[in-house]
Amino acid sequence: MSKKIMIFEDDAATAEFVEIVARQLGYDATILSKTDNVLNDVLSESPDLILMDNWIPGQGGFSSVELLKSTPVTSAIPIIFYSANTDFKSLAETSKADAILTKPFDISDIEEIIVRLIGQ
């Protein structure tokens, strides 16, 4: 059974790019474009990994990461937190994300982090 990745991204091109990378690595991928119901969405999918954009509609990426990492049933799911913001690193370091990326990122960056966090 393939491992599942949830991609929270509202930019269609970025979401498609990440989905293609995930599928080429052999993972199933689900894209969501908002975080209004992030906890319920994650509970219903039970992903092995989450990729979370910071500037996503709904409660936003940072709050979503904090919620998921503070909820016992979802706290162990690895999260890659990313953004195009130039001051993102300081914000991301205060989050409980397992890895951070600054957009734009290339295929090798995202592949390496995904494989490191959940294997192949």
Biopython code that builds the backbone (N, CA, C, O; Angstrom):
import numpy as np
from Bio.PDB.StructureBuilder import StructureBuilder

atoms = [
    (1, "MET", "N", (0.844, -1.191, 0.000)),
    (1, "MET", "CA", (0.000, 0.000, 0.000)),
    (1, "MET", "C", (0.887, 1.252, 0.000)),
    (1, "MET", "O", (1.828, 1.355, 0.787)),
    (2, "SER", "N", (0.582, 2.184, -0.876)),
    (2, "SER", "CA", (1.361, 3.412, -0.982)),
    (2, "SER", "C", (1.154, 4.307, 0.226)),
    (2, "SER", "O", (0.077, 4.343, 0.821)),
    (3, "LYS", "N", (2.214, 5.030, 0.574)),
    (3, "LYS", "CA", (2.088, 6.027, 1.628)),
    (3, "LYS", "C", (1.337, 7.220, 1.057)),
    (3, "LYS", "O", (1.388, 7.495, -0.141)),
    (4, "LYS", "N", (0.627, 7.930, 1.956)),
    (4, "LYS", "CA", (-0.213, 9.056, 1.538)),
    (4, "LYS", "C", (0.393, 10.382, 1.978)),
    (4, "LYS", "O", (0.880, 10.529, 3.099)),
    (5, "ILE", "N", (0.346, 11.335, 1.066)),
    (5, "ILE", "CA", (0.798, 12.691, 1.340)),
    (5, "ILE", "C", (-0.374, 13.638, 1.113)),
    (5, "ILE", "O", (-1.056, 13.561, 0.090)),
    (6, "MET", "N", (-0.604, 14.533, 2.075)),
    (6, "MET", "CA", (-1.600, 15.597, 1.909)),
    (6, "MET", "C", (-0.855, 16.893, 1.631)),
    (6, "MET", "O", (0.089, 17.248, 2.338)),
    (7, "ILE", "N", (-1.290, 17.587, 0.599)),
    (7, "ILE", "CA", (-0.672, 18.841, 0.185)),
    (7, "ILE", "C", (-1.691, 19.952, 0.393)),
    (7, "ILE", "O", (-2.727, 19.987, -0.271)),
    (8, "PHE", "N", (-1.391, 20.858, 1.319)),
    (8, "PHE", "CA", (-2.254, 22.018, 1.554)),
    (8, "PHE", "C", (-1.627, 23.198, 0.821)),
    (8, "PHE", "O", (-0.672, 23.806, 1.303)),
    (9, "GLU", "N", (-2.179, 23.515, -0.352)),
    (9, "GLU", "CA", (-1.615, 24.537, -1.232)),
    (9, "GLU", "C", (-2.719, 25.124, -2.087)),
    (9, "GLU", "O", (-3.468, 24.387, -2.727)),
    (10, "ASP", "N", (-2.831, 26.471, -2.106)),
    (10, "ASP", "CA", (-3.877, 27.114, -2.897)),
    (10, "ASP", "C", (-3.409, 27.548, -4.279)),
    (10, "ASP", "O", (-4.237, 27.910, -5.115)),
    (11, "ASP", "N", (-2.121, 27.521, -4.541)),
    (11, "ASP", "CA", (-1.604, 27.852, -5.864)),
    (11, "ASP", "C", (-1.576, 26.569, -6.700)),
    (11, "ASP", "O", (-0.855, 25.626, -6.376)),
    (12, "ALA", "N", (-2.361, 26.542, -7.769)),
    (12, "ALA", "CA", (-2.530, 25.320, -8.560)),
    (12, "ALA", "C", (-1.213, 24.804, -9.140)),
    (12, "ALA", "O", (-0.975, 23.597, -9.149)),
    (13, "ALA", "N", (-0.364, 25.698, -9.619)),
    (13, "ALA", "CA", (0.898, 25.267, -10.224)),
    (13, "ALA", "C", (1.817, 24.618, -9.189)),
    (13, "ALA", "O", (2.429, 23.584, -9.458)),
    (14, "THR", "N", (1.910, 25.226, -8.011)),
    (14, "THR", "CA", (2.741, 24.648, -6.950)),
    (14, "THR", "C", (2.169, 23.320, -6.485)),
    (14, "THR", "O", (2.909, 22.356, -6.286)),
    (15, "ALA", "N", (0.859, 23.267, -6.311)),
    (15, "ALA", "CA", (0.211, 22.024, -5.877)),
    (15, "ALA", "C", (0.468, 20.905, -6.881)),
    (15, "ALA", "O", (0.777, 19.778, -6.492)),
    (16, "GLU", "N", (0.341, 21.211, -8.158)),
    (16, "GLU", "CA", (0.567, 20.203, -9.192)),
    (16, "GLU", "C", (2.025, 19.748, -9.206)),
    (16, "GLU", "O", (2.302, 18.559, -9.362)),
    (17, "PHE", "N", (2.954, 20.686, -9.046)),
    (17, "PHE", "CA", (4.380, 20.361, -9.002)),
    (17, "PHE", "C", (4.674, 19.390, -7.861)),
    (17, "PHE", "O", (5.338, 18.373, -8.061)),
    (18, "VAL", "N", (4.181, 19.704, -6.669)),
    (18, "VAL", "CA", (4.422, 18.854, -5.501)),
    (18, "VAL", "C", (3.742, 17.495, -5.680)),
    (18, "VAL", "O", (4.305, 16.463, -5.315)),
    (19, "GLU", "N", (2.542, 17.498, -6.236)),
    (19, "GLU", "CA", (1.836, 16.235, -6.475)),
    (19, "GLU", "C", (2.614, 15.346, -7.442)),
    (19, "GLU", "O", (2.720, 14.140, -7.220)),
    (20, "ILE", "N", (3.151, 15.919, -8.497)),
    (20, "ILE", "CA", (3.939, 15.150, -9.466)),
    (20, "ILE", "C", (5.173, 14.553, -8.800)),
    (20, "ILE", "O", (5.486, 13.381, -9.010)),
    (21, "VAL", "N", (5.870, 15.347, -8.002)),
    (21, "VAL", "CA", (7.047, 14.842, -7.287)),
    (21, "VAL", "C", (6.656, 13.678, -6.381)),
    (21, "VAL", "O", (7.328, 12.646, -6.368)),
    (22, "ALA", "N", (5.577, 13.842, -5.629)),
    (22, "ALA", "CA", (5.125, 12.787, -4.714)),
    (22, "ALA", "C", (4.783, 11.510, -5.476)),
    (22, "ALA", "O", (5.184, 10.418, -5.073)),
    (23, "ARG", "N", (4.058, 11.644, -6.552)),
    (23, "ARG", "CA", (3.654, 10.457, -7.330)),
    (23, "ARG", "C", (4.854, 9.786, -8.001)),
    (23, "ARG", "O", (4.895, 8.560, -8.102)),
    (24, "GLN", "N", (5.831, 10.574, -8.460)),
    (24, "GLN", "CA", (7.038, 9.988, -9.053)),
    (24, "GLN", "C", (7.843, 9.199, -8.023)),
    (24, "GLN", "O", (8.561, 8.264, -8.375)),
    (25, "LEU", "N", (7.724, 9.574, -6.760)),
    (25, "LEU", "CA", (8.391, 8.839, -5.687)),
    (25, "LEU", "C", (7.572, 7.628, -5.231)),
    (25, "LEU", "O", (8.025, 6.853, -4.389)),
    (26, "GLY", "N", (6.366, 7.466, -5.787)),
    (26, "GLY", "CA", (5.543, 6.312, -5.475)),
    (26, "GLY", "C", (4.498, 6.523, -4.395)),
    (26, "GLY", "O", (3.928, 5.555, -3.891)),
    (27, "TYR", "N", (4.237, 7.772, -4.031)),
    (27, "TYR", "CA", (3.253, 8.074, -2.998)),
    (27, "TYR", "C", (1.909, 8.452, -3.620)),
    (27, "TYR", "O", (1.850, 8.930, -4.753)),
    (28, "ASP", "N", (0.838, 8.231, -2.869)),
    (28, "ASP", "CA", (-0.459, 8.787, -3.223)),
    (28, "ASP", "C", (-0.472, 10.227, -2.724)),
    (28, "ASP", "O", (0.127, 10.524, -1.690)),
    (29, "ALA", "N", (-1.136, 11.118, -3.433)),
    (29, "ALA", "CA", (-1.169, 12.522, -3.027)),
    (29, "ALA", "C", (-2.583, 13.076, -3.121)),
    (29, "ALA", "O", (-3.323, 12.786, -4.061)),
    (30, "THR", "N", (-2.938, 13.881, -2.122)),
    (30, "THR", "CA", (-4.221, 14.573, -2.081)),
    (30, "THR", "C", (-3.937, 16.059, -1.915)),
    (30, "THR", "O", (-3.123, 16.447, -1.077)),
    (31, "ILE", "N", (-4.602, 16.890, -2.709)),
    (31, "ILE", "CA", (-4.413, 18.340, -2.632)),
    (31, "ILE", "C", (-5.653, 18.977, -2.032)),
    (31, "ILE", "O", (-6.778, 18.675, -2.431)),
    (32, "LEU", "N", (-5.433, 19.867, -1.061)),
    (32, "LEU", "CA", (-6.511, 20.689, -0.505)),
    (32, "LEU", "C", (-6.079, 22.140, -0.612)),
    (32, "LEU", "O", (-4.920, 22.466, -0.358)),
    (33, "SER", "N", (-7.016, 23.021, -0.992)),
    (33, "SER", "CA", (-6.664, 24.414, -1.258)),
    (33, "SER", "C", (-7.017, 25.368, -0.120)),
    (33, "SER", "O", (-6.897, 26.583, -0.276)),
    (34, "LYS", "N", (-7.449, 24.833, 1.020)),
    (34, "LYS", "CA", (-7.744, 25.682, 2.175)),
    (34, "LYS", "C", (-7.634, 24.850, 3.450)),
    (34, "LYS", "O", (-7.591, 23.620, 3.409)),
    (35, "THR", "N", (-7.589, 25.543, 4.571)),
    (35, "THR", "CA", (-7.402, 24.871, 5.862)),
    (35, "THR", "C", (-8.568, 25.103, 6.813)),
    (35, "THR", "O", (-8.400, 25.001, 8.028)),
    (36, "ASP", "N", (-9.742, 25.411, 6.282)),
    (36, "ASP", "CA", (-10.904, 25.657, 7.141)),
    (36, "ASP", "C", (-11.202, 24.486, 8.068)),
    (36, "ASP", "O", (-11.565, 24.687, 9.227)),
    (37, "ASN", "N", (-11.050, 23.267, 7.565)),
    (37, "ASN", "CA", (-11.347, 22.053, 8.336)),
    (37, "ASN", "C", (-10.124, 21.150, 8.404)),
    (37, "ASN", "O", (-10.234, 19.934, 8.252)),
    (38, "VAL", "N", (-8.962, 21.746, 8.633)),
    (38, "VAL", "CA", (-7.706, 21.005, 8.525)),
    (38, "VAL", "C", (-7.665, 19.763, 9.414)),
    (38, "VAL", "O", (-7.212, 18.709, 8.967)),
    (39, "LEU", "N", (-8.118, 19.863, 10.638)),
    (39, "LEU", "CA", (-8.056, 18.707, 11.534)),
    (39, "LEU", "C", (-8.946, 17.576, 11.025)),
    (39, "LEU", "O", (-8.508, 16.427, 10.965)),
    (40, "ASN", "N", (-10.178, 17.885, 10.663)),
    (40, "ASN", "CA", (-11.081, 16.861, 10.129)),
    (40, "ASN", "C", (-10.561, 16.281, 8.815)),
    (40, "ASN", "O", (-10.662, 15.077, 8.578)),
    (41, "ASP", "N", (-10.003, 17.143, 7.961)),
    (41, "ASP", "CA", (-9.454, 16.669, 6.688)),
    (41, "ASP", "C", (-8.322, 15.670, 6.925)),
    (41, "ASP", "O", (-8.262, 14.621, 6.283)),
    (42, "VAL", "N", (-7.432, 16.006, 7.846)),
    (42, "VAL", "CA", (-6.303, 15.124, 8.145)),
    (42, "VAL", "C", (-6.785, 13.834, 8.798)),
    (42, "VAL", "O", (-6.302, 12.752, 8.463)),
    (43, "LEU", "N", (-7.722, 13.937, 9.714)),
    (43, "LEU", "CA", (-8.245, 12.732, 10.361)),
    (43, "LEU", "C", (-8.920, 11.802, 9.354)),
    (43, "LEU", "O", (-8.815, 10.582, 9.476)),
    (44, "SER", "N", (-9.605, 12.358, 8.369)),
    (44, "SER", "CA", (-10.298, 11.511, 7.390)),
    (44, "SER", "C", (-9.334, 10.851, 6.403)),
    (44, "SER", "O", (-9.628, 9.770, 5.894)),
    (45, "GLU", "N", (-8.198, 11.476, 6.125)),
    (45, "GLU", "CA", (-7.228, 10.936, 5.163)),
    (45, "GLU", "C", (-6.149, 10.072, 5.813)),
    (45, "GLU", "O", (-5.614, 9.164, 5.175)),
    (46, "SER", "N", (-5.825, 10.347, 7.077)),
    (46, "SER", "CA", (-4.734, 9.654, 7.783)),
    (46, "SER", "C", (-3.448, 9.619, 6.949)),
    (46, "SER", "O", (-2.953, 8.540, 6.624)),
    (47, "PRO", "N", (-2.909, 10.788, 6.603)),
    (47, "PRO", "CA", (-1.714, 10.805, 5.754)),
    (47, "PRO", "C", (-0.457, 10.395, 6.520)),
    (47, "PRO", "O", (-0.411, 10.439, 7.750)),
    (48, "ASP", "N", (0.556, 9.995, 5.757)),
    (48, "ASP", "CA", (1.862, 9.688, 6.330)),
    (48, "ASP", "C", (2.725, 10.941, 6.412)),
    (48, "ASP", "O", (3.699, 10.977, 7.163)),
    (49, "LEU", "N", (2.372, 11.971, 5.640)),
    (49, "LEU", "CA", (3.130, 13.216, 5.578)),
    (49, "LEU", "C", (2.203, 14.330, 5.121)),
    (49, "LEU", "O", (1.285, 14.108, 4.331)),
    (50, "ILE", "N", (2.457, 15.539, 5.632)),
    (50, "ILE", "CA", (1.693, 16.728, 5.238)),
    (50, "ILE", "C", (2.664, 17.779, 4.728)),
    (50, "ILE", "O", (3.704, 18.019, 5.340)),
    (51, "LEU", "N", (2.326, 18.409, 3.605)),
    (51, "LEU", "CA", (3.035, 19.589, 3.129)),
    (51, "LEU", "C", (2.084, 20.761, 3.298)),
    (51, "LEU", "O", (0.955, 20.722, 2.808)),
    (52, "MET", "N", (2.533, 21.804, 3.989)),
    (52, "MET", "CA", (1.664, 22.921, 4.356)),
    (52, "MET", "C", (2.266, 24.250, 3.923)),
    (52, "MET", "O", (3.349, 24.629, 4.368)),
    (53, "ASP", "N", (1.548, 24.954, 3.046)),
    (53, "ASP", "CA", (1.932, 26.309, 2.665)),
    (53, "ASP", "C", (1.538, 27.260, 3.791)),
    (53, "ASP", "O", (0.507, 27.068, 4.435)),
    (54, "ASN", "N", (2.345, 28.272, 4.027)),
    (54, "ASN", "CA", (2.029, 29.234, 5.082)),
    (54, "ASN", "C", (0.842, 30.117, 4.711)),
    (54, "ASN", "O", (-0.036, 30.350, 5.542)),
    (55, "TRP", "N", (0.805, 30.611, 3.476)),
    (55, "TRP", "CA", (-0.248, 31.543, 3.066)),
    (55, "TRP", "C", (-1.349, 30.795, 2.334)),
    (55, "TRP", "O", (-1.470, 30.890, 1.113)),
    (56, "ILE", "N", (-2.140, 30.057, 3.077)),
    (56, "ILE", "CA", (-3.232, 29.282, 2.506)),
    (56, "ILE", "C", (-4.534, 29.756, 3.138)),
    (56, "ILE", "O", (-4.565, 30.018, 4.341)),
    (57, "PRO", "N", (-5.610, 29.875, 2.362)),
    (57, "PRO", "CA", (-6.883, 30.330, 2.931)),
    (57, "PRO", "C", (-7.377, 29.424, 4.060)),
    (57, "PRO", "O", (-7.050, 28.239, 4.133)),
    (58, "GLY", "N", (-8.158, 30.021, 4.917)),
    (58, "GLY", "CA", (-8.671, 29.316, 6.093)),
    (58, "GLY", "C", (-7.945, 29.827, 7.315)),
    (58, "GLY", "O", (-7.739, 31.031, 7.463)),
    (59, "GLN", "N", (-7.561, 28.928, 8.183)),
    (59, "GLN", "CA", (-6.858, 29.378, 9.385)),
    (59, "GLN", "C", (-5.375, 29.615, 9.143)),
    (59, "GLN", "O", (-4.666, 30.051, 10.049)),
    (60, "GLY", "N", (-4.898, 29.338, 7.941)),
    (60, "GLY", "CA", (-3.513, 29.601, 7.591)),
    (60, "GLY", "C", (-2.587, 28.461, 7.965)),
    (60, "GLY", "O", (-2.924, 27.595, 8.772)),
    (61, "GLY", "N", (-1.414, 28.484, 7.359)),
    (61, "GLY", "CA", (-0.460, 27.406, 7.550)),
    (61, "GLY", "C", (0.104, 27.299, 8.947)),
    (61, "GLY", "O", (0.133, 26.211, 9.521)),
    (62, "PHE", "N", (0.557, 28.417, 9.509)),
    (62, "PHE", "CA", (1.180, 28.377, 10.833)),
    (62, "PHE", "C", (0.208, 27.843, 11.874)),
    (62, "PHE", "O", (0.552, 26.944, 12.641)),
    (63, "SER", "N", (-1.003, 28.387, 11.905)),
    (63, "SER", "CA", (-2.008, 27.924, 12.872)),
    (63, "SER", "C", (-2.373, 26.463, 12.642)),
    (63, "SER", "O", (-2.621, 25.725, 13.596)),
    (64, "SER", "N", (-2.406, 26.051, 11.397)),
    (64, "SER", "CA", (-2.725, 24.658, 11.084)),
    (64, "SER", "C", (-1.635, 23.716, 11.584)),
    (64, "SER", "O", (-1.930, 22.665, 12.152)),
    (65, "VAL", "N", (-0.375, 24.097, 11.371)),
    (65, "VAL", "CA", (0.738, 23.280, 11.878)),
    (65, "VAL", "C", (0.654, 23.178, 13.394)),
    (65, "VAL", "O", (0.789, 22.092, 13.959)),
    (66, "GLU", "N", (0.431, 24.310, 14.049)),
    (66, "GLU", "CA", (0.334, 24.305, 15.511)),
    (66, "GLU", "C", (-0.809, 23.413, 15.995)),
    (66, "GLU", "O", (-0.641, 22.651, 16.947)),
    (67, "LEU", "N", (-1.961, 23.505, 15.347)),
    (67, "LEU", "CA", (-3.109, 22.678, 15.726)),
    (67, "LEU", "C", (-2.800, 21.193, 15.550)),
    (67, "LEU", "O", (-3.039, 20.394, 16.456)),
    (68, "LEU", "N", (-2.275, 20.828, 14.396)),
    (68, "LEU", "CA", (-1.998, 19.417, 14.118)),
    (68, "LEU", "C", (-0.925, 18.854, 15.047)),
    (68, "LEU", "O", (-1.017, 17.700, 15.466)),
    (69, "LYS", "N", (0.079, 19.646, 15.370)),
    (69, "LYS", "CA", (1.156, 19.174, 16.240)),
    (69, "LYS", "C", (0.747, 19.149, 17.710)),
    (69, "LYS", "O", (1.380, 18.462, 18.512)),
    (70, "SER", "N", (-0.297, 19.886, 18.076)),
    (70, "SER", "CA", (-0.751, 19.884, 19.473)),
    (70, "SER", "C", (-1.923, 18.928, 19.711)),
    (70, "SER", "O", (-2.384, 18.789, 20.844)),
    (71, "THR", "N", (-2.401, 18.278, 18.669)),
    (71, "THR", "CA", (-3.490, 17.303, 18.786)),
    (71, "THR", "C", (-2.865, 15.909, 18.845)),
    (71, "THR", "O", (-2.196, 15.496, 17.897)),
    (72, "PRO", "N", (-3.074, 15.178, 19.943)),
    (72, "PRO", "CA", (-2.382, 13.892, 20.115)),
    (72, "PRO", "C", (-2.492, 12.927, 18.935)),
    (72, "PRO", "O", (-1.504, 12.287, 18.575)),
    (73, "VAL", "N", (-3.650, 12.812, 18.340)),
    (73, "VAL", "CA", (-3.837, 11.828, 17.268)),
    (73, "VAL", "C", (-3.131, 12.218, 15.958)),
    (73, "VAL", "O", (-2.912, 11.358, 15.105)),
    (74, "THR", "N", (-2.775, 13.486, 15.788)),
    (74, "THR", "CA", (-2.094, 13.929, 14.566)),
    (74, "THR", "C", (-0.670, 14.425, 14.817)),
    (74, "THR", "O", (0.045, 14.737, 13.865)),
    (75, "SER", "N", (-0.252, 14.502, 16.062)),
    (75, "SER", "CA", (1.034, 15.125, 16.395)),
    (75, "SER", "C", (2.249, 14.406, 15.815)),
    (75, "SER", "O", (3.283, 15.038, 15.600)),
    (76, "ALA", "N", (2.153, 13.119, 15.560)),
    (76, "ALA", "CA", (3.301, 12.363, 15.047)),
    (76, "ALA", "C", (3.420, 12.414, 13.523)),
    (76, "ALA", "O", (4.409, 11.936, 12.968)),
    (77, "ILE", "N", (2.433, 12.985, 12.846)),
    (77, "ILE", "CA", (2.503, 13.071, 11.380)),
    (77, "ILE", "C", (3.538, 14.133, 11.006)),
    (77, "ILE", "O", (3.404, 15.288, 11.412)),
    (78, "PRO", "N", (4.568, 13.764, 10.238)),
    (78, "PRO", "CA", (5.565, 14.757, 9.834)),
    (78, "PRO", "C", (4.936, 15.835, 8.948)),
    (78, "PRO", "O", (4.094, 15.554, 8.094)),
    (79, "ILE", "N", (5.372, 17.076, 9.179)),
    (79, "ILE", "CA", (4.870, 18.210, 8.396)),
    (79, "ILE", "C", (6.043, 18.977, 7.802)),
    (79, "ILE", "O", (6.983, 19.346, 8.506)),
    (80, "ILE", "N", (5.972, 19.210, 6.491)),
    (80, "ILE", "CA", (6.903, 20.103, 5.804)),
    (80, "ILE", "C", (6.161, 21.422, 5.626)),
    (80, "ILE", "O", (5.121, 21.474, 4.968)),
    (81, "PHE", "N", (6.699, 22.480, 6.212)),
    (81, "PHE", "CA", (6.079, 23.802, 6.215)),
    (81, "PHE", "C", (6.868, 24.678, 5.251)),
    (81, "PHE", "O", (8.096, 24.721, 5.325)),
    (82, "TYR", "N", (6.181, 25.379, 4.346)),
    (82, "TYR", "CA", (6.903, 26.170, 3.355)),
    (82, "TYR", "C", (6.176, 27.466, 3.015)),
    (82, "TYR", "O", (4.977, 27.609, 3.254)),
    (83, "SER", "N", (6.939, 28.412, 2.447)),
    (83, "SER", "CA", (6.388, 29.706, 2.054)),
    (83, "SER", "C", (7.358, 30.423, 1.125)),
    (83, "SER", "O", (8.535, 30.072, 1.040)),
    (84, "ALA", "N", (6.845, 31.428, 0.435)),
    (84, "ALA", "CA", (7.682, 32.281, -0.401)),
    (84, "ALA", "C", (8.150, 33.525, 0.349)),
    (84, "ALA", "O", (8.955, 34.293, -0.178)),
    (85, "ASN", "N", (7.661, 33.735, 1.563)),
    (85, "ASN", "CA", (8.039, 34.915, 2.342)),
    (85, "ASN", "C", (9.530, 34.947, 2.626)),
    (85, "ASN", "O", (10.133, 33.919, 2.938)),
    (86, "THR", "N", (10.120, 36.121, 2.518)),
    (86, "THR", "CA", (11.548, 36.238, 2.801)),
    (86, "THR", "C", (11.846, 36.123, 4.294)),
    (86, "THR", "O", (12.940, 35.699, 4.666)),
    (87, "ASP", "N", (10.906, 36.486, 5.148)),
    (87, "ASP", "CA", (11.113, 36.388, 6.596)),
    (87, "ASP", "C", (10.498, 35.108, 7.172)),
    (87, "ASP", "O", (10.266, 35.014, 8.377)),
    (88, "PHE", "N", (10.242, 34.141, 6.318)),
    (88, "PHE", "CA", (9.557, 32.917, 6.717)),
    (88, "PHE", "C", (10.371, 32.056, 7.681)),
    (88, "PHE", "O", (9.801, 31.438, 8.580)),
    (89, "LYS", "N", (11.675, 32.008, 7.510)),
    (89, "LYS", "CA", (12.500, 31.108, 8.330)),
    (89, "LYS", "C", (12.309, 31.346, 9.815)),
    (89, "LYS", "O", (12.185, 30.384, 10.573)),
    (90, "SER", "N", (12.280, 32.597, 10.254)),
    (90, "SER", "CA", (12.121, 32.864, 11.689)),
    (90, "SER", "C", (10.754, 32.409, 12.184)),
    (90, "SER", "O", (10.646, 31.876, 13.288)),
    (91, "LEU", "N", (9.717, 32.607, 11.393)),
    (91, "LEU", "CA", (8.382, 32.134, 11.755)),
    (91, "LEU", "C", (8.357, 30.610, 11.793)),
    (91, "LEU", "O", (7.852, 30.013, 12.744)),
    (92, "ALA", "N", (8.898, 29.993, 10.765)),
    (92, "ALA", "CA", (8.871, 28.532, 10.666)),
    (92, "ALA", "C", (9.628, 27.871, 11.807)),
    (92, "ALA", "O", (9.219, 26.818, 12.297)),
    (93, "GLU", "N", (10.717, 28.473, 12.227)),
    (93, "GLU", "CA", (11.502, 27.891, 13.314)),
    (93, "GLU", "C", (10.740, 27.887, 14.631)),
    (93, "GLU", "O", (11.043, 27.081, 15.511)),
    (94, "THR", "N", (9.756, 28.771, 14.786)),
    (94, "THR", "CA", (8.945, 28.762, 16.008)),
    (94, "THR", "C", (7.779, 27.784, 15.904)),
    (94, "THR", "O", (7.118, 27.495, 16.902)),
    (95, "SER", "N", (7.529, 27.283, 14.714)),
    (95, "SER", "CA", (6.467, 26.286, 14.549)),
    (95, "SER", "C", (7.005, 24.928, 14.984)),
    (95, "SER", "O", (8.187, 24.789, 15.298)),
    (96, "LYS", "N", (6.147, 23.956, 15.000)),
    (96, "LYS", "CA", (6.556, 22.607, 15.380)),
    (96, "LYS", "C", (6.729, 21.718, 14.149)),
    (96, "LYS", "O", (6.703, 20.491, 14.255)),
    (97, "ALA", "N", (6.904, 22.338, 12.984)),
    (97, "ALA", "CA", (7.059, 21.573, 11.748)),
    (97, "ALA", "C", (8.333, 20.733, 11.796)),
    (97, "ALA", "O", (9.304, 21.089, 12.464)),
    (98, "ASP", "N", (8.310, 19.628, 11.087)),
    (98, "ASP", "CA", (9.454, 18.723, 11.054)),
    (98, "ASP", "C", (10.514, 19.171, 10.056)),
    (98, "ASP", "O", (11.682, 18.804, 10.187)),
    (99, "ALA", "N", (10.120, 19.955, 9.065)),
    (99, "ALA", "CA", (11.051, 20.482, 8.070)),
    (99, "ALA", "C", (10.457, 21.762, 7.496)),
    (99, "ALA", "O", (9.240, 21.947, 7.476)),
    (100, "ILE", "N", (11.342, 22.643, 7.028)),
    (100, "ILE", "CA", (10.890, 23.887, 6.411)),
    (100, "ILE", "C", (11.562, 24.055, 5.051)),
    (100, "ILE", "O", (12.698, 23.629, 4.840)),
    (101, "LEU", "N", (10.839, 24.682, 4.147)),
    (101, "LEU", "CA", (11.342, 24.985, 2.811)),
    (101, "LEU", "C", (10.920, 26.398, 2.450)),
    (101, "LEU", "O", (9.848, 26.857, 2.843)),
    (102, "THR", "N", (11.763, 27.077, 1.705)),
    (102, "THR", "CA", (11.413, 28.388, 1.183)),
    (102, "THR", "C", (11.172, 28.249, -0.315)),
    (102, "THR", "O", (12.000, 27.696, -1.038)),
    (103, "LYS", "N", (10.014, 28.762, -0.778)),
    (103, "LYS", "CA", (9.706, 28.738, -2.214)),
    (103, "LYS", "C", (10.487, 29.857, -2.896)),
    (103, "LYS", "O", (10.701, 30.906, -2.288)),
    (104, "PRO", "N", (10.903, 29.669, -4.104)),
    (104, "PRO", "CA", (10.736, 28.444, -4.884)),
    (104, "PRO", "C", (11.734, 27.373, -4.435)),
    (104, "PRO", "O", (12.869, 27.683, -4.072)),
    (105, "PHE", "N", (11.304, 26.133, -4.464)),
    (105, "PHE", "CA", (12.201, 25.028, -4.146)),
    (105, "PHE", "C", (12.286, 24.126, -5.368)),
    (105, "PHE", "O", (11.390, 24.121, -6.212)),
    (106, "ASP", "N", (13.373, 23.364, -5.454)),
    (106, "ASP", "CA", (13.494, 22.495, -6.618)),
    (106, "ASP", "C", (13.183, 21.045, -6.251)),
    (106, "ASP", "O", (13.020, 20.705, -5.079)),
    (107, "ILE", "N", (13.107, 20.226, -7.251)),
    (107, "ILE", "CA", (12.699, 18.835, -7.068)),
    (107, "ILE", "C", (13.595, 18.116, -6.075)),
    (107, "ILE", "O", (13.101, 17.398, -5.206)),
    (108, "SER", "N", (14.901, 18.296, -6.189)),
    (108, "SER", "CA", (15.807, 17.558, -5.302)),
    (108, "SER", "C", (15.608, 17.940, -3.841)),
    (108, "SER", "O", (15.725, 17.086, -2.962)),
    (109, "ASP", "N", (15.310, 19.212, -3.565)),
    (109, "ASP", "CA", (15.066, 19.641, -2.180)),
    (109, "ASP", "C", (13.859, 18.926, -1.591)),
    (109, "ASP", "O", (13.934, 18.368, -0.496)),
    (110, "ILE", "N", (12.765, 18.942, -2.306)),
    (110, "ILE", "CA", (11.540, 18.353, -1.766)),
    (110, "ILE", "C", (11.627, 16.827, -1.724)),
    (110, "ILE", "O", (11.132, 16.202, -0.785)),
    (111, "GLU", "N", (12.253, 16.227, -2.736)),
    (111, "GLU", "CA", (12.419, 14.767, -2.719)),
    (111, "GLU", "C", (13.234, 14.322, -1.509)),
    (111, "GLU", "O", (12.866, 13.370, -0.822)),
    (112, "GLU", "N", (14.325, 15.003, -1.257)),
    (112, "GLU", "CA", (15.211, 14.627, -0.149)),
    (112, "GLU", "C", (14.482, 14.694, 1.185)),
    (112, "GLU", "O", (14.621, 13.796, 2.016)),
    (113, "ILE", "N", (13.712, 15.745, 1.392)),
    (113, "ILE", "CA", (13.006, 15.901, 2.666)),
    (113, "ILE", "C", (11.897, 14.862, 2.803)),
    (113, "ILE", "O", (11.738, 14.274, 3.873)),
    (114, "ILE", "N", (11.136, 14.626, 1.754)),
    (114, "ILE", "CA", (10.063, 13.628, 1.821)),
    (114, "ILE", "C", (10.645, 12.255, 2.158)),
    (114, "ILE", "O", (10.157, 11.579, 3.064)),
    (115, "VAL", "N", (11.677, 11.846, 1.438)),
    (115, "VAL", "CA", (12.277, 10.528, 1.669)),
    (115, "VAL", "C", (12.877, 10.448, 3.073)),
    (115, "VAL", "O", (12.769, 9.414, 3.731)),
    (116, "ARG", "N", (13.502, 11.518, 3.531)),
    (116, "ARG", "CA", (14.077, 11.525, 4.884)),
    (116, "ARG", "C", (12.998, 11.363, 5.943)),
    (116, "ARG", "O", (13.207, 10.674, 6.942)),
    (117, "LEU", "N", (11.847, 11.990, 5.737)),
    (117, "LEU", "CA", (10.792, 11.953, 6.754)),
    (117, "LEU", "C", (9.955, 10.677, 6.738)),
    (117, "LEU", "O", (9.547, 10.201, 7.797)),
    (118, "ILE", "N", (9.689, 10.115, 5.560)),
    (118, "ILE", "CA", (8.812, 8.929, 5.536)),
    (118, "ILE", "C", (9.358, 7.752, 4.738)),
    (118, "ILE", "O", (8.661, 6.752, 4.568)),
    (119, "GLY", "N", (10.580, 7.848, 4.249)),
    (119, "GLY", "CA", (11.141, 6.725, 3.506)),
    (119, "GLY", "C", (10.548, 6.602, 2.121)),
    (119, "GLY", "O", (9.813, 7.470, 1.651)),
    (120, "GLN", "N", (10.894, 5.488, 1.477)),
    (120, "GLN", "CA", (10.395, 5.296, 0.114)),
    (120, "GLN", "C", (9.651, 4.025, -0.047)),
    (120, "GLN", "O", (9.171, 3.725, -1.140)),
]
sb = StructureBuilder()
sb.init_structure("model")
sb.init_model(0)
sb.init_chain("A")
sb.init_seg("    ")
for serial, (resi, resn, name, xyz) in enumerate(atoms, 1):
    if name == "N":
        sb.init_residue(resn, " ", resi, " ")
    sb.init_atom(name, np.array(xyz, "f"), 0.0, 1.0, " ", f" {name:<3s}", serial, name[0])
structure = sb.get_structure()
